[in-house]
């Protein structure tokens, strides 16, 4: 208790907490976009439950990883080298997660673009059903990748476990509150789906690059995402204005 009171009285701790919360919320956007796209493929009555389970798993993973901070830090230690480039477990996890994200986003884009294939599967009834368990399994896999990245980022910003716990819980609560509105917005605006899939491709490429040692400043990534979202927002306003004139 004395330790917590000492932390609470330290202004530097509050500054670190604010910065860490902001960082965790931003990092959670990637996770939330992926969860929203996947759960929107489920039957409507299962979507909200799927999002809550997915985000709940993200919280459990993050808190569990915080309990093994010493082990997580060791994940950054070199494991082997290839052509002079050292790879750690963190690098391998980021590369695997990035490849999965690129593959998943590419498949989803293909399904969105290939309308003829959609029509044929609808006519023949051969479309592959999306299962609740399958969606949760995919969310769990990416939750693990994003959680490890999130905890390593937290360790780099503060040494105080209570500060990390508060920041992680706050960020996940924000994800939980934003999940349903974001998923509904994506579902109601088909062009947003393609934009979100483009974001996932970019995030996947960034994870792969980081795994190979190419550090891409996160500010550039999120600035590009914000600019793209702004342009798409203007396009949506333009389409609505044209529609009103037509009516």
C-alpha positions in Angstrom: 0.0 0.0 0.0 2.9 2.4 0.8 4.3 1.6 -2.6 1.0 2.6 -4.3 0.7 5.8 -2.2 4.3 6.7 -3.2 3.5 6.2 -6.8 0.3 8.3 -6.5 2.2 11.2 -5.0 4.8 11.2 -7.8 3.9 13.7 -10.7 6.3 11.8 -13.0 4.3 8.7 -12.5 1.1 10.5 -13.6 2.8 11.8 -16.7 4.0 8.3 -17.6 0.5 6.9 -16.9 -1.1 9.5 -19.3 1.5 8.8 -22.0 1.1 5.1 -21.6 -2.7 5.2 -21.7 -2.6 7.2 -24.9 -0.1 4.8 -26.5 -2.1 1.7 -25.4 -5.3 3.2 -26.9 -3.6 4.0 -30.2 -2.1 0.5 -30.3 -5.5 -1.0 -29.6 -7.0 0.6 -32.7 -5.3 -2.0 -34.9 -6.7 -4.8 -32.7 -10.2 -3.3 -32.7 -10.3 -2.9 -36.5 -9.4 -6.6 -37.0 -12.0 -7.7 -34.4 -14.7 -5.5 -36.0 -14.1 -6.9 -39.5 -14.1 -10.5 -38.4 -17.1 -10.4 -36.1 -19.2 -8.6 -38.8 -19.0 -11.8 -40.8 -20.9 -13.7 -38.0 -24.7 -13.9 -37.8 -26.0 -10.7 -36.4 -27.1 -12.2 -33.0 -23.5 -13.4 -32.4 -21.6 -10.3 -33.4 -21.7 -8.3 -30.2 -20.9 -11.4 -28.1 -18.0 -12.2 -30.4 -16.6 -8.7 -30.0 -16.9 -8.8 -26.2 -15.2 -12.2 -26.0 -12.4 -11.0 -28.4 -11.7 -7.9 -26.4 -12.0 -9.8 -23.1 -9.4 -12.2 -24.4 -7.2 -9.2 -25.2 -7.5 -8.0 -21.6 -6.8 -11.4 -20.2 -3.7 -11.9 -22.4 -2.3 -8.5 -21.5 -2.8 -8.9 -17.8 -1.3 -12.4 -17.9 1.7 -11.2 -19.9 2.2 -8.4 -17.3 2.5 -11.1 -14.7 5.5 -12.4 -16.7 7.2 -9.2 -17.5 10.6 -10.7 -16.9 9.9 -13.4 -19.4 8.5 -10.9 -21.9 11.6 -8.8 -21.8 13.7 -11.9 -22.5 11.7 -12.3 -25.8 13.8 -9.4 -27.2 17.1 -11.3 -26.6 18.7 -12.6 -29.8 17.8 -16.2 -30.6 19.8 -16.9 -33.8 21.3 -14.9 -36.7 20.8 -15.1 -40.4 23.2 -13.2 -42.7 24.3 -11.1 -39.7 20.8 -10.2 -38.7 19.8 -11.4 -35.2 16.3 -12.6 -34.6 14.5 -12.9 -31.3 11.2 -14.5 -30.3 9.5 -11.1 -30.5 10.8 -10.7 -34.1 9.5 -14.2 -35.1 6.1 -13.5 -33.4 5.8 -10.1 -35.2 6.7 -11.7 -38.6 4.2 -14.5 -38.1 1.5 -12.1 -37.0 2.2 -9.7 -39.8 2.1 -12.5 -42.4 -1.2 -13.7 -41.0 -2.6 -10.2 -41.1 -1.5 -9.7 -44.7 -2.9 -13.0 -45.7 -6.2 -12.4 -44.0 -6.6 -8.9 -45.3 -5.8 -10.1 -48.9 -8.4 -12.9 -48.7 -11.0 -10.4 -47.4 -10.2 -7.9 -50.2 -10.4 -10.7 -52.7 -13.9 -11.7 -51.4 -15.0 -8.0 -51.6 -13.7 -7.4 -55.1 -14.7 -10.7 -56.7 -18.4 -10.2 -56.8 -18.8 -12.8 -59.5 -17.5 -15.5 -57.2 -19.9 -14.2 -54.5 -22.8 -14.6 -56.8 -21.8 -18.1 -57.9 -21.4 -19.3 -54.3 -24.7 -17.7 -53.4 -26.5 -19.5 -56.3 -24.9 -22.9 -55.6 -25.0 -22.6 -51.9 -21.3 -23.6 -51.6 -20.3 -20.6 -49.6 -18.1 -21.6 -46.6 -19.9 -20.9 -43.3 -18.1 -18.7 -40.8 -18.1 -20.3 -37.4 -18.1 -18.5 -34.1 -15.2 -20.6 -32.8 -13.2 -20.0 -36.0 -13.6 -16.2 -35.6 -12.6 -16.3 -31.9 -9.6 -18.4 -32.8 -8.4 -15.9 -35.3 -9.0 -13.0 -32.9 -7.1 -14.9 -30.2 -4.1 -15.3 -32.5 -3.9 -11.6 -33.3 -4.7 -10.7 -29.7 -1.5 -12.5 -28.7 0.6 -10.6 -31.3 -0.8 -7.2 -30.4 -0.6 -8.0 -26.7 3.1 -8.9 -26.7 3.8 -5.7 -28.7 1.7 -3.7 -26.3 3.4 -5.0 -23.2 6.9 -4.6 -24.6 6.0 -1.0 -25.4 4.7 -0.5 -21.8 7.9 -1.9 -20.4 9.9 0.5 -22.4 7.9 3.5 -21.0 7.7 2.7 -17.3 9.1 0.2 -14.7 6.0 0.3 -12.5 3.6 -2.7 -12.9 0.6 -0.9 -11.4 0.9 1.9 -13.9 1.0 -0.7 -16.7 -2.0 -2.5 -15.4 -4.1 0.7 -15.1 -3.1 1.8 -18.7 -3.9 -1.6 -20.1 -7.3 -1.9 -18.4 -8.2 1.6 -19.4 -7.3 1.0 -23.1 -9.2 -2.2 -23.2 -12.3 -0.5 -21.7 -12.1 2.1 -24.4 -11.9 -0.7 -27.0 -15.0 -2.3 -25.4 -17.0 0.9 -25.5 -15.9 1.6 -29.1 -16.3 -1.9 -30.5 -20.0 -2.0 -31.3 -20.2 1.6 -32.8 -17.1 1.0 -34.9 -18.4 -2.3 -36.2 -21.8 -0.8 -37.0 -20.1 2.1 -38.8 -17.9 -0.3 -40.8 -21.0 -2.5 -41.7 -23.1 0.5 -42.8 -20.4 1.9 -45.0 -19.0 -0.7 -47.5 -16.2 1.6 -48.7 -15.0 1.8 -45.1 -14.5 -1.9 -45.0 -12.0 -1.7 -47.9 -10.2 1.2 -46.2 -10.0 -0.8 -43.0 -8.7 -3.8 -44.9 -6.1 -1.5 -46.4 -5.1 -0.5 -42.9 -4.7 -4.1 -41.9 -2.4 -4.7 -44.9 -0.3 -1.7 -43.9 -0.2 -2.8 -40.2 0.7 -6.4 -41.3 3.5 -5.0 -43.5 4.7 -2.9 -40.6 4.8 -5.9 -38.2 6.8 -7.9 -40.8 9.2 -4.9 -41.2 9.7 -4.6 -37.5 10.3 -8.3 -37.2 13.2 -7.9 -39.7 14.6 -4.9 -37.8 13.1 -2.1 -39.9 11.7 0.3 -37.3 8.8 2.4 -38.8 7.8 5.3 -36.6 4.3 4.7 -35.4 3.4 8.3 -35.9 3.8 7.9 -39.7 1.5 4.9 -39.7 -1.3 6.5 -37.8 -0.9 9.8 -39.6 -1.4 8.0 -42.9 -4.4 6.2 -41.4 -5.9 9.4 -40.2 -5.4 11.1 -43.5 -7.0 8.2 -45.4 -9.9 8.3 -43.0 -10.3 12.0 -43.5 -10.4 11.7 -47.3 -12.9 8.8 -47.1 -15.0 11.0 -44.7 -15.1 13.8 -47.3 -16.0 11.2 -50.0 -18.9 10.0 -47.8 -20.1 13.6 -47.3 -19.9 14.2 -51.1 -21.9 11.0 -51.9 -24.6 12.0 -49.4 -24.8 15.5 -50.9 -25.2 14.0 -54.4 -27.9 11.6 -53.1 -29.9 14.5 -51.5 -29.8 16.4 -54.7 -31.0 13.4 -56.6 -33.9 12.9 -54.2 
